[in-house]
Amino acid sequence: MGISPKQFEEIEKRLKSGGRRAVSPVETTAATRLPHGTMILGLDPSLRGTGWAVIEAGTRPLAVAYGTIKNPARWDRSRCLLQISLRLREILREHPASVCALEGLFFAQNLQTALIMGEARGAAICAIAEAGLELFELAPRKVKQAIVGYGGAQKIAVAKMVQRMLRLTVLPDPDAADALALALTYAQETGRHILNPPKRV
């Protein structure tokens, strides 16, 4: 296949500059490439079961700790929100992270459900901001796409893939698995040229 003189000139310019091509303005990154060993907190807030996970970034990410902040159904909403905030403070003291990947809002038909979810997110965000972490938001479908390869994947599929990727001996519970998936997705996407980077909160 032939090339035009103009195309030939462009090839020569690229070769002289080391073969590097200028990055298009639409290609951007969430942040600079993560240094090896960076601790990432993944967080899936919910009033009764907030999933959390801390992973260490690297060539092969490592699960440092993960779990679910569970609040009994008999507890008042205010007590649940306080528990979320207090437990996150404890978790971050035990496992200092520098960045948090938070699950983004999803469409909720029930207004009451949306309000409660918003309150849980608010309690979590306050604790994260207080600890000085950078905070980024990832859409649920984007996380499923990154981990499973399908944006509509079921929770069990996400949990099994997370277990495989992090070489966990036990299948994590659904909320913790979602938090692990959030942290992994952020680690994978940071430093790559992507069209829709995680949104800073």
Residue pairs with C-beta under 8 A, 6 or more apart in sequence:
3 11
14 20
14 21
23 193
26 195
27 193
27 194
27 195
28 193
28 194
28 197
29 190
29 191
29 192
29 193
29 194
29 197
30 136
30 186
30 189
30 190
30 194
30 197
30 198
31 99
31 134
31 136
31 190
31 191
32 190
32 191
33 190
33 191
34 40
34 57
34 99
34 187
34 190
34 191
35 57
36 57
36 58
36 59
37 56
37 57
37 58
38 56
38 57
38 98
38 99
39 54
39 55
39 56
39 57
39 64
39 95
39 96
39 97
39 98
39 99
40 54
40 55
40 56
40 57
40 97
40 98
40 99
40 100
40 101
40 183
40 186
40 187
41 52
41 53
41 54
41 91
41 92
41 95
41 97
41 99
41 100
41 101
41 128
41 133
41 183
42 51
42 52
42 53
42 54
42 55
42 66
42 100
42 101
42 178
42 179
42 180
42 181
42 182
42 183
42 184
42 186
43 50
43 51
43 52
43 53
43 88
43 100
43 101
43 102
43 103
43 124
43 128
43 179
43 182
44 50
44 51
44 52
44 103
44 175
44 178
44 179
44 182
45 84
45 102
45 103
45 117
45 120
45 121
45 123
45 124
46 117
46 120
46 175
47 71
47 77
47 80
47 81
47 84
47 116
47 117
47 119
47 120
48 70
48 71
48 73
48 80
49 68
49 69
49 70
49 71
49 175
50 68
50 69
50 84
50 87
50 88
50 120
50 124
50 175
51 66
51 67
51 68
51 173
51 174
51 175
51 176
51 177
51 178
51 179
52 66
52 67
52 68
52 69
52 88
52 91
52 176
52 179
53 63
53 65
53 66
53 67
53 172
53 176
53 179
53 180
53 182
53 183
54 63
54 64
54 65
54 66
54 91
54 95
54 97
54 183
55 61
55 62
55 63
55 64
55 166
55 180
55 183
55 184
55 187
56 62
56 64
57 187
61 165
61 166
61 183
61 184
61 187
62 166
63 166
63 168
63 180
64 95
65 91
65 94
65 95
66 172
66 176
66 179
66 180
67 176
68 173
68 175
68 176
69 83
69 84
69 87
69 88
71 79
71 80
71 83
71 84
75 83
77 116
77 119
80 120
81 119
81 120
81 122
81 123
82 123
84 120
84 123
84 124
84 127
85 123
85 124
85 126
85 127
86 127
88 124
88 127
88 128
89 127
89 130
89 131
92 127
92 128
92 131
92 133
97 131
97 133
98 133
98 134
99 133
99 134
99 135
99 136
99 186
100 128
100 133
100 134
100 135
100 136
101 136
101 137
101 138
101 182
101 183
101 185
101 186
101 198
102 121
102 124
102 125
102 128
102 135
102 136
102 137
102 138
102 182
102 201
103 137
103 138
103 140
103 143
103 178
103 182
104 137
104 138
104 139
104 140
104 199
105 117
105 118
105 121
106 139
106 140
108 114
108 117
125 135
125 201
128 135
129 135
134 200
135 200
135 201
136 186
136 198
136 199
136 200
136 201
137 198
137 199
137 200
137 201
138 182
138 185
138 186
138 198
141 151
141 152
142 151
142 185
142 196
143 158
143 178
143 181
143 182
143 185
144 150
144 151
144 152
144 153
144 158
144 181
145 151
146 181
146 184
146 185
146 188
146 189
147 153
147 158
147 161
147 162
147 165
147 181
147 184
147 185
148 157
148 158
148 161
150 157
155 174
155 177
155 178
156 174
158 174
158 177
158 178
158 181
159 171
159 172
159 173
159 174
159 177
160 171
161 181
162 168
162 172
162 177
162 180
162 181
162 184
163 170
163 171
163 172
163 177
165 184
166 180
166 184
171 177
172 180
186 198
189 197
189 198
190 198
